[in-house]
Amino acid sequence: MNTTAAAFKGNADIGRLLDDGPYTTMQKLVVFLAALSIVMDGFDGQLIGFAIPSMIKEWGITREAFVPAVAAGLIGMGIGSACAGLFADRFGRRMAVIASVFLFGAATCAIGLAPDVLTVAVLRFIAGLGIGGALPSSTTVTAEFTPARRRTLAVTATIVCVPLGGMLAGLFAVQVLPAFGWRALFFIGGTFPMALAVLLFFTLPESPRFLARHQARWGELGGLLARMGRPMGRDVSYVDAAEQAVEKRAGFGALFSNGLARDTLATWAAFFMCLTAVYTAFSWLPTMLASEGLSMSVAGSGLTAYNLGGVIGALACAVAISRFGSRWPLVLCCAGAAASAFALQTLNVGKETNLLIFGFGVHGMFVNAVQSTMYALCAFMYPTSVRATGTASALAFGRLGAILSAFAGAAVITAGGAMAYLALLGSAMFLAMVALLVVRRHIPGRDALLRRDRDQGFTGVLPPQNISQERSS
């Protein structure tokens, strides 16, 4: 179907042009830039987990004394997630990404100067605003530059950069911590995203779907489409036909209209439980292993294995979702995450170290498969006008679970050691599975999408009367 050729002759439906057109090199470059921002997000976000044992030792404080610093970062992430979504939907995705990346880079760099835990908490809160904002904004950019047939895999490949960044942070920490200490870890780690923010300022374009909603920027949109292999005439008008039913309710309230309320609430619950498990690992896994008498290098290896497994699991789950839809792959991964956590309780932490590290890799594979692909679920569930808001609100609610992990992680390690810690991980993922079973609007499988396209039949162009109707509404 030649969508681009047809668009020369009429009024263009930007949704059809993007969803069903070619996947050009320029679009792939934008997705790559969005993915780089998430690599830095995961990298900076997890540096604190590797640094906590060294900071506790240097300052002579307890695990519990560090809880406010961990919680402050997670609170900042929650606020940043919510605010970035609203900002991106109103002012554009581009600046939301750039500002978020620069902010968390600068704050992370400043942690290297911190004289005490209180200063770390303040700076982690500021960094959290950027870390939380980068994720939904970059995910939205990826979703809106990718054709529908490749969107699930592209969004997941972007989100999987969180554990990829965490894995790189682990490798980085192993080299930097022994040689230069935890302050250098933050100095160097914060410089990378600041440099990336400068690169994004000069290279990252605005989302074409966002531009289509602002007539004053249609000239900019035409130039962008030409770079994407979809040259348009100067007098072409643009509309996103799929948005007509929801434009009047754009904003937070639209998340609960048009039958979305049940799915919104269930998705929030799934994010809450999944991020409780994820950040219990990100923030406390090395500390828990160290408390069981393992060396710092082995303790760090546990989180590195967790992230490595997450990269593999997320990509495999994305492929499965593209083929079979999202319901059963997500449910089965939740079940695998819960089962693996409970199975780890049977190991002797001190004597079966290698098997324990492998087990955390398997657990991370299942958990991050769920966490990463749920963003693709949000991108499918919500229309363009509220996609960033919908994704950001789910993530913001999930951040409440992350905040809970700051307190729960330290408490369960102190009260029950490894057994209680693993029970928390397993229980959280079981409840995430229940929530995902409640969701109705799961991503359909490939065969269902092909049947839908065959039944609907489209050209990527709207008749002039449809454009006039859209304007009059």
N, C-alpha and C positions, 0 to 999 in steps of 0.2 A: 504494500500500500504506500503510495508516494504522497505522504502528508505534506512535505515541503513544497512540492510542485503545485499542489492544490491551493496552498496558502497564498500564492501569488495572486489568485483571482478573486478572493473574497475577504471576509472578515474572519480573523483567526481566533480559534479557541486555543489559548496558550496551554491549557491542560493537555489537550490532545497532541499538540505539537511536541510537547516534552515527553509525555507518557508513552507515545507510540512512535516517536521518531528515532533516528540513529543515536548511538552513544558515541559521540565524537571525542577526539583527543583533548579538545579544550574542556569538555565536561569532566573527563577523567582527571585532568589536571586540577580542576576545582575540588573534586572529591579528595584528591591526594593532599591538597593544602588543608582541607577540613580535617583529614585524618592526622596530619602532622600536629595540628592544634590539640587534638585529643591525645596523641602520644605525649606531648608536653604536659597536658592535664593530668594524665595518669602518672607521669614521671614525678612532677612536683607534688602531686597529691599524696604520694606514698613515701616520699623521702622521710617524713616524720616518723613513720613506723620503723624504719631502719635506725633512725637517730635516737629514739627514745631511750633504749638501754644505756647508750653512752652518755646522754644528758642526765639521766637519773644518777649514774655513777659519779659524774663530775660534780653535780650540785648536792649530792648526798641526800636525795629526797626519795619518797616512796612512790610506788605505782599510782596510788590513789591521789597523790599530790599533783600528778600530771594529767589527771582526768579533765580538769577545766580547759587545759590547752588543747586536748584532743577534741573536746566537745565544742569549743569555740570555733575551730576550723569547720566542723560539720554543720554548726548553726549558720556560719557564713555561706557554706555551700547551699543550704536550703533556701536562704534569702536570695542568694545570687541566682539560683535556678528559677525561682518565681519571677524575679524582676527582669531577668534577661529575656524570658519568653515574652512578656508584655512589651519590653523595649523593642525586641526583634520584630514583633508583629506590627508595631506602630512606626518605627523609624528605620527598619531594615535589618537584614540578617548580617550584612557585612560588618558594620561598625560594632554590632553586639559581639561578634567573634573577636575582632581586633582588640577592643577595649578589655574584654575578659582575659585574653591571653597576656596582654601587657600587665594588667593589674596583678594577676597571681605570680607572674615572674618577678615583678618588682618587690612584692611583699615577701616572697620566698627568699630572695636575695638578702633582704633586710633581717631575716631571722638569724643570719650568721653573726649579727651584731648584738643579739639579745643577751642581756645580763642576768635574766631570771625567767622563771616560768610565766609570770604575769605578762611580760613583754612578748614572750612566745605566743601566749594565748591571743593577745591583741593582733599580732601580725598574722597568726593563723586564721583569725576571723576575716581579716582583709583579704588574705590569699584565697580563703574559701569563697568569698564573693565572686572572684574571677573564675576559680575552678568550677563552681556551680554554674556560672553563666556560660562557660565555654561549651559544655556538653550539649545542652538542648539547642543552642544556636548553631553549632557545627553540624549536629545531626539534621537539623532542618535544612541547612545548606545542601548537604548530601542528598537528602530526599528530594529536594526541588530541582536538582540538576541531573537527576538520574531517571531514565525511562522506567515505567512501571514494572516491566518484566525483569529488571535488574535491581529494583529498589531494595528489596529485602536483603540481598547479599551485600549491596553497597553500604546500606545503613549499618548493617552488622559489622562489616569490615571496618567501618569508621569507629564504631563503639568498641570493637575488640582492641582498638589501640589503647584503651584504658589499661587492661592487664598487660599489653605489650609495653606500654610506658612504665608500668610497675616492674616488669621483668628487667627492663633496661636500668631502672633505678636500683634494683638489687645488684646487678652486675657493677654498676657505677659505685654503689656504696661499698661493696667489697674491696674495690681498689682505693677509694678515697678515704674512707674512715680510718683504716689502720695507719695510713701514711700522713694524712693531713688533719684528721679530726672532723667532728661533726659541723663545725662552723664553715669549713671549706666546702662541705657537702652542699650547704644551702647557698653559699656565694656562687659557686659554679652552676649549681642546678637552677638557680633563678635567672642566670644570664641567658641560658638557651631560649626560654620562651620570650624574653624581651627582644632578642634578635629576630625570632620568628614573627613577632607582632609587626616589626618594621617591614619584613618581607611581605606579610599579608596586606599591609597598607598599600603597597604598590602593585600587588598582583591579584588580589581576591576581588572578583566582581560581585555586584548585587544579584540576588535571586531574580530570575526572570518572572516567576510567579508573583513576587512582591511588586516588581516594576509594572506588571500588567494591571495592577489594581490602582495605579496612579497615572492618570492620563498625561500629566505634565512630564512624565518620564518615559513616554512611549518612544521618543527619539532614541534615548539611551537603550531601551529594550530592543529596538530594531538593529542597532549596532551590535548588541550582544548576541542576538539570534544569528546575525550574519557570521559572527565568529564561531558559532556553534553549528554552522553548516545549514542554516535555515534562513536564507536571505528573504526579506520581506519588502513589499512596496512601501513608499513613504506615506501613502494614504490609508494604510491598513489600520483597522480598529481591533482592539484586543479585548477578550473576555475569557474568564475561566468558567465555563458553563457549569461545571460540577459544583461551583460555589453559590449558584443563584438561590438555592433553597435555604442557605444559612447566612447569607450576607447581612440580613436584617438583625441577626442575633450574634454578630461577631463580638467576641469578648469572652470573659470568663463564663457568663451565663450560658453561652452556646454549648459548653461542655456537658450540660444537663438537659439540653433540648433535643428534639428530633430523635427520641429514643436512646440517647447516649448516656443517660444517668446511670443505669446499671453497670454498663461497661466502664464508665469513668471511675465509679466507686470501687469496682472489683480490681481494676488496673492499679489504682492507688494502693489498695491493700497488698497486691502482689509486689509492687515496688517497695512498699514499706518492709515487708518481711525479707525480701531478697537483699535489699541494701543493709538490713540489720546483719544478715549473715556475711555479706561482702565486707563491710567495714569492721566487723568484729575480727575478720582475718587481716585486713589491711592495717589496722591500728594496733592489734594486740597479738598477732600470731608469733612474731619473733620474741616478744616479751614473755608469752606463755611458754614457749619452748626453752627460753633461757631460765625461767623459773623452775623448770623440771630438771635443771642441771646440765643442759646441753650448752656447748660452746657458742659464742656469738656468730661464728661463721656458719655453723650448722643451723642455728636459729634463723639466720637470714636466708639460708637455702630453702627453708620451709615456705617462706613467702614467695621466693623466686619460682619454686616448683608450682605453687598455687597459681601464679600468674601465667606461667608457661602452659599449664594445663588449660587455663582459661582461654588463651589464644586459640588453641587447637579445638576446644569444645565449641566456642562461639562460631567459628567458621564452619565446622561440621554441622552445627544446628541450623545455621543460615541456609546451607545447601539443602538440608532436609525440609526446612520450611518452604523453600522455593518449589520443592517437588510435591510435598504432601500437605502444605498449609501449616499454620502455627499451633493449632490446638494440641495435638498429640506429641509432637516433638518437645514443646515446652513442658507439658505435663510429665512426660517421661524423664526429662532432664531434672525437673524438681524432685521426682522420686529417686533418681540416681544420686542427687546431692544429699538428700536426707539419709538414704541407706549407707552411703560411703562415710558420712560423719559418724553414724552409730557404729559402723564396722570398725572404725579407727579406735573406738573405746576398748576393743579387745586386745590391742597391742600393748606391749611393754615399752613405754616411751624411752627409757634409758638403754634398753638392750636391742630393740628392733628399730634403730634409727633410720636406716636406709628404707625399710618398708614404710615407716611413718612418713618420711619425706615424699615417697612415691604416692602414698595414700592421699596426702594433701594435694598433690598434683591432680589426682583423679577427682577429688572433691572440687577443686578449683575449676576443672574442666566442666563439670555439670553446672556449678553455680554461675559461672561467667557465661555459659551458653544461654542460660535464662536471662541474666541481667542484660547482656548485650542485645539479644534479639527482641526484648520487650520494647526497645526504642523503635524498631521496625514495626511492631504491632501498633504503637501510638501513631506512627507516620501513616499507617493504613487506616486507622480508626477515625482520625480527625481530618476535616477538610482544610484547605490551604489557609483560609482566613483565621483559623484558630489552631493550626497545627503546632506552631511554636508554643503557644499558650498551653495547649493540651499536653504536649510532651514535657514542658517545663513544670506544669502543675503536678503531673505524675511523679516527676523526679523530685520536686520540692517535698511532696508528701513522703516519698521514699527517704528523703534526707532526715525526716523525723526518726525513721528507723535507724539511720546511720548515727544520729545523735544519741539514741537509746544505746547503741553499741558502745559508745564512749564510756558510759557508766556501767552497763551490763558486763562488758568485757573484763574490766578491772575487777568488778565484784565477783564474777564467777571464778576467775583465776585465783583470787584470794580465798574464796570459800571452798571451792572444790577441785581446783587444779585442772588438769587436762580433761578429766571425765566430765566435769560440769561444763567446761568450755565447748567440748564436742557435742554435748547434749543441746546446748544453745544453738549451735550451727544446724544440727539436724532438725530440731523443732521448727526453726524459722523457715526452712525450705519446705517442710511438710505443709505449713500453713500457706506458703506461696502457691503450692500446687492446688490447694483447695480454691484459692481466689481465682486462679487462671481457668479452672473448670467452670467458674461462674460467667466468665466473659463470653458474650455471644458473637461479637464482630471479630472473629479471628481471621487472619490472612488466609484466603483460599489457596488451594494448591494450584499447580501449573495447569492441570487439565481444566479446572473450574474457570480459571482466567481465560483460557483459550475459548471455552464455550461461551463465556460472557462476551468477548470481543466479536466472535462469529455471529452471535445472536443480535448484538446491538448494531454493528456495521456503522462505521464513521469515516469521515474524510479529513478531519482536522480543521474544517472550515464551517462556520455558521452562516446561514442565510442572513442577508441584511435585516430582515424584519425581526430576527431574534436579537440582534444587537440593539435595535431601537427599543424593543421591549425591555431589555436589560437596563438601558439608560433611563427609561421612564419609571422603572421600579425603584 
